[in-house]
Amino acid sequence: MDEDEFDAFYNASFRRVCAQVYAMIGDSDEAAECVQEAFARAWAHRRKLSSVDYPEAWVRTTAYRLAVGRWRRKKYAGRVTDRAVGVRTVMPAVDETHVALVAALKKLPEAQRQAIVLHHIADLPVHQVAAEVGAPTGTIKARLARGRATLAELLADEAPGAVWKEA
């Protein structure tokens, strides 16, 4: 992958991957930082990355793992996530449904949240979600079903009359 191809890849997928990682971890600043770091690592491995079937999945997985690693360090070390970063940037909410969905996603178990985000937000087929997370297809289907059911309950509590549409 040469410089122009990488630039095109970055421009085409940065915002999408940020939105997907944000949906998985629930923190937009952290998601953007992790995705940026994942792209920096992708640049360093761009020759290997050109032979990968889904380079965007590689970046998304790397960003997610970076976010989990940061969360663990923060939890166990009891220190600020990144000392070089100043005051957190507060971004205004897009709308009430967006806020309700992110809040509901945060309440799901990690495995269900990851399956829901990859399938419904990243728009990956079930078999590709299974390959990305390293779980059997049947397990992913079960996580999706349980996650949808839980989201339906959570979102029904948030907004009476709202209906969760299955894809």
Phi and psi in degrees as a GROMACS rama.xvg file:
@    title "Ramachandran Plot"
@    xaxis  label "Phi"
@    yaxis  label "Psi"
@TYPE xy
-86.8753  -178.773  ASP-2
-61.4653  -44.2229  GLU-3
-66.3722  -40.6641  ASP-4
-64.4698  -40.5384  GLU-5
-66.0583  -42.1037  PHE-6
-59.3806  -43.1252  ASP-7
-63.9924  -43.231  ALA-8
-59.7318  -46.5277  PHE-9
-61.328  -50.3698  TYR-10
-62.8722  -34.5657  ASN-11
-76.3282  -27.1384  ALA-12
-121.351  -8.5019  SER-13
-58.3376  -54.1883  PHE-14
-63.0886  -40.9362  ARG-15
-63.173  -45.7489  ARG-16
-66.6094  -39.0261  VAL-17
-58.3558  -45.7852  CYS-18
-63.4984  -38.6004  ALA-19
-69.6448  -43.6341  GLN-20
-67.5021  -38.0581  VAL-21
-59.0757  -42.8582  TYR-22
-64.7183  -31.4022  ALA-23
-77.3695  -36.4829  MET-24
-108.824  -18.4015  ILE-25
79.6947  15.3496  GLY-26
-137.198  109.966  ASP-27
-67.8854  -38.5309  SER-28
-63.5753  -46.4493  ASP-29
-64.2455  -40.2569  GLU-30
-62.5016  -46.1901  ALA-31
-62.7223  -41.3642  ALA-32
-64.9544  -42.9149  GLU-33
-68.513  -38.3542  CYS-34
-67.4359  -40.5508  VAL-35
-61.2231  -43.6041  GLN-36
-65.0319  -38.0139  GLU-37
-64.1279  -39.3972  ALA-38
-68.4553  -34.3128  PHE-39
-63.469  -40.2323  ALA-40
-69.1806  -35.8609  ARG-41
-63.9483  -38.4704  ALA-42
-61.3299  -41.8471  TRP-43
-66.5965  -27.3232  ALA-44
-111.34  25.2151  HIS-45
-61.0459  -29.2354  ARG-46
-68.4987  -41.7178  ARG-47
-70.1049  -36.3906  LYS-48
-64.5438  -29.197  LEU-49
-68.6487  -20.1534  SER-50
-92.856  -4.9654  SER-51
-79.5911  141.04  VAL-52
-64.0318  -42.296  ASP-53
-127.579  84.0977  TYR-54
-62.3309  -30.4601  PRO-55
-65.5993  -36.6363  GLU-56
-65.0045  -37.9819  ALA-57
-61.652  -45.5896  TRP-58
-65.567  -44.3539  VAL-59
-62.1397  -44.4505  ARG-60
-64.6739  -42.0404  THR-61
-62.4925  -44.9921  THR-62
-63.0997  -41.8834  ALA-63
-64.2119  -42.9909  TYR-64
-66.0121  -36.5797  ARG-65
-62.4035  -42.5033  LEU-66
-63.4982  -42.5852  ALA-67
-64.7423  -42.2949  VAL-68
-61.4154  -42.3849  GLY-69
-63.8124  -42.1715  ARG-70
-61.3755  -42.8293  TRP-71
-63.9766  -45.2446  ARG-72
-61.0272  -41.6222  ARG-73
-64.3346  -44.1909  LYS-74
-65.4728  -45.5284  LYS-75
-87.7239  -24.6097  TYR-76
-93.9015  -20.7764  ALA-77
68.3976  25.5982  GLY-78
-121.819  170.853  ARG-79
-62.2747  144.936  VAL-80
-55.1173  -50.3413  THR-81
-142.737  111.159  ASP-82
-66.9783  -22.6217  ARG-83
-74.4097  -19.0488  ALA-84
-87.1284  135.423  VAL-85
-79.5554  -141.572  GLY-86
-65.7177  141.484  VAL-87
-59.9984  141.678  ARG-88
-82.9982  126.655  THR-89
-98.5729  119.634  VAL-90
-104.082  136.794  MET-91
-67.0904  146.368  PRO-92
-68.3029  145.794  ALA-93
-68.5179  -55.3937  VAL-94
-162.032  175.723  ASP-95
-64.7068  -37.1834  GLU-96
-67.9502  -37.1468  THR-97
-62.1178  -47.7389  HIS-98
-62.6356  -42.9034  VAL-99
-64.39  -40.1803  ALA-100
-65.8212  -45.3037  LEU-101
-64.1358  -40.9811  VAL-102
-63.1003  -40.7882  ALA-103
-68.6672  -40.2737  ALA-104
-61.437  -36.9534  LEU-105
-62.5946  -26.5257  LYS-106
-83.3263  -13.8688  LYS-107
-75.3387  151.466  LEU-108
-59.9162  149.104  PRO-109
-52.6436  -45.2868  GLU-110
-64.0323  -41.0988  ALA-111
-68.4776  -42.4722  GLN-112
-59.7832  -45.1353  ARG-113
-63.4668  -42.9291  GLN-114
-63.9875  -44.3151  ALA-115
-61.6237  -47.2707  ILE-116
-64.8326  -46.687  VAL-117
-66.1769  -37.4173  LEU-118
-80.0368  -47.8408  HIS-119
-92.4985  -32.8479  HIS-120
-95.0669  -45.4754  ILE-121
-79.6019  -10.8225  ALA-122
60.5842  39.537  ASP-123
-92.3189  143.959  LEU-124
-68.0831  159.488  PRO-125
-55.7113  -43.2995  VAL-126
-64.7832  -32.6571  HIS-127
-75.1859  -35.7279  GLN-128
-61.3149  -44.5917  VAL-129
-59.7387  -43.6491  ALA-130
-65.6232  -39.5514  ALA-131
-68.9559  -38.6613  GLU-132
-93.6828  -8.31127  VAL-133
75.0591  38.8412  GLY-134
-129.117  156.093  ALA-135
-64.066  154.643  PRO-136
-58.419  -40.9907  THR-137
-61.7909  -37.0672  GLY-138
-64.9979  -42.0593  THR-139
-64.2061  -41.3485  ILE-140
-61.8303  -40.1501  LYS-141
-66.5883  -42.4886  ALA-142
-62.4322  -39.9573  ARG-143
-64.1535  -45.3824  LEU-144
-63.1389  -47.492  ALA-145
-65.773  -40.7017  ARG-146
-63.5065  -43.3153  GLY-147
-62.3194  -42.977  ARG-148
-62.7803  -44.4983  ALA-149
-65.5679  -43.1777  THR-150
-61.1979  -40.8909  LEU-151
-59.3251  -43.4953  ALA-152
-65.0198  -46.4144  GLU-153
-64.3395  -42.5529  LEU-154
-74.5454  -29.1208  LEU-155
-66.9306  -35.6597  ALA-156
-67.5191  -36.9672  ASP-157
-71.5172  -46.127  GLU-158
-132.804  97.7343  ALA-159
-57.1097  136.652  PRO-160
92.411  -11.2227  GLY-161
-75.1251  142.24  ALA-162
-120.976  132.218  VAL-163
-83.3005  123.295  TRP-164
-96.2415  127.184  LYS-165
-85.89  142.846  GLU-166
